Amino acid sequence: MHMFDAEKHMLGGNGIVGAQIPVATGVAFAEMYRKKVLGEKNSGCTFCFFGDGAVHQGAFHESLNMASVWNLPAVYVVENNQYGMGTAVSRVSAVTDFDVKAVGYAMSGTQLNGMDFLDVYEGFRAAAKEAIENERPTLIDCKTYRYKGHSISDPAKYRTKDELESFKARDPITLLQGRMHEAGMITDDEYREIDQRVKDKVQESVDFAESSDEPALDTMYEDIYVD
Ligand SMILES: Cc1ncc(C[n+]2csc(CCOP(=O)(O)OP(=O)(O)O)c2C)c(N)n1
């Protein structure tokens, strides 16, 4: 959640649900300001990702309003996996398709099949174009699913096994593999080799984490304030 890499323009996750939305809006504002006011050559846009649980935070609405008023190059993506921490979105939200909220802020709203790599790729590309060329923000409702509970303390009893299995049958990786296989872009052996390589990398990382020394107590304050 707290991984961050300024050099790669990855401004991290956030422990406070929805708090990344105004941060991303600020970054998009900076992009607009550098281009329009300072006259810098700049073809950037900002992608901001958050869960369906974040949409009812006030910060979401304030940010989208500002982004539209100021013509910010921002793309807001709801990773709509249909569950918050322990509740189905339909139990806590008046609407379950969030692209409709774009209407209230006079920006484009689209819905994507978040289980389909190519749909997401094309949809994100169009939104980036809208941000960079037309200088307008977009809201995307990206329909997806969460196989596990929210955390280890969530036994995910709020859904049926059948529902879970129906989404697993449409797994994004399997779907992409099938398409690439059909197009003659990948063989079964190549797929298995990639799959194994990734599994090994994950296991290596887990082993590294588990065998590393506990960090010293004073590292608790590292990287919190600029020196
Ligand atoms: C402001 C705030 N309220 C409550 C929490 C506790 N909390 C952490 S994640 C979460 C649910 C998030 O749901 P969603 O955004 O849909 O994300 P998902 O885990 O489904 O990807 C909650 C309530 C928090 N971190 N911040």
Ligand as a Chemical Component Dictionary entry (heavy atoms), coordinates in Angstrom:
data_LIG
# 
_chem_comp.id                   LIG 
_chem_comp.type                 NON-POLYMER 
_chem_comp.pdbx_formal_charge   1 
_chem_comp.three_letter_code    LIG 
# 
loop_
_chem_comp_atom.comp_id 
_chem_comp_atom.atom_id 
_chem_comp_atom.alt_atom_id 
_chem_comp_atom.type_symbol 
_chem_comp_atom.charge 
_chem_comp_atom.model_Cartn_x 
_chem_comp_atom.model_Cartn_y 
_chem_comp_atom.model_Cartn_z 
_chem_comp_atom.pdbx_ordinal 
LIG C1  C1  C 0 -11.310 6.905  5.498  1  
LIG C2  C2  C 0 -11.179 5.444  5.782  2  
LIG N1  N1  N 0 -12.229 4.769  6.304  3  
LIG C3  C3  C 0 -12.139 3.457  6.572  4  
LIG C4  C4  C 0 -10.960 2.791  6.345  5  
LIG C5  C5  C 0 -10.858 1.288  6.604  6  
LIG N2  N2  N 1 -10.879 0.610  5.326  7  
LIG C6  C6  C 0 -9.748  0.220  4.733  8  
LIG S1  S1  S 0 -10.026 -0.422 3.230  9  
LIG C7  C7  C 0 -11.690 -0.237 3.360  10 
LIG C8  C8  C 0 -12.625 -0.669 2.253  11 
LIG C9  C9  C 0 -12.134 -0.256 0.922  12 
LIG O1  O1  O 0 -13.013 -0.730 -0.076 13 
LIG P1  P1  P 0 -12.674 -0.508 -1.562 14 
LIG O2  O2  O 0 -12.246 0.902  -1.750 15 
LIG O3  O3  O 0 -13.827 -0.957 -2.366 16 
LIG O4  O4  O 0 -11.363 -1.382 -1.798 17 
LIG P2  P2  P 0 -11.138 -2.953 -2.054 18 
LIG O5  O5  O 0 -10.461 -3.486 -0.823 19 
LIG O6  O6  O 0 -12.416 -3.635 -2.349 20 
LIG O7  O7  O 0 -10.213 -2.959 -3.231 21 
LIG C10 C10 C 0 -12.015 0.365  4.573  22 
LIG C11 C11 C 0 -13.386 0.692  4.996  23 
LIG C12 C12 C 0 -9.859  3.519  5.840  24 
LIG N3  N3  N 0 -8.691  2.949  5.571  25 
LIG N4  N4  N 0 -9.996  4.843  5.546  26 
# 
loop_
_chem_comp_bond.comp_id 
_chem_comp_bond.atom_id_1 
_chem_comp_bond.atom_id_2 
_chem_comp_bond.value_order 
_chem_comp_bond.pdbx_ordinal 
LIG C1  C2  SING 1  
LIG C2  N1  SING 2  
LIG C2  N4  DOUB 3  
LIG N1  C3  DOUB 4  
LIG C3  C4  SING 5  
LIG C4  C5  SING 6  
LIG C4  C12 DOUB 7  
LIG C5  N2  SING 8  
LIG N2  C6  DOUB 9  
LIG N2  C10 SING 10 
LIG C6  S1  SING 11 
LIG S1  C7  SING 12 
LIG C7  C8  SING 13 
LIG C7  C10 DOUB 14 
LIG C8  C9  SING 15 
LIG C9  O1  SING 16 
LIG O1  P1  SING 17 
LIG P1  O2  DOUB 18 
LIG P1  O3  SING 19 
LIG P1  O4  SING 20 
LIG O4  P2  SING 21 
LIG P2  O5  DOUB 22 
LIG P2  O6  SING 23 
LIG P2  O7  SING 24 
LIG C10 C11 SING 25 
LIG C12 N3  SING 26 
LIG C12 N4  SING 27 
# 
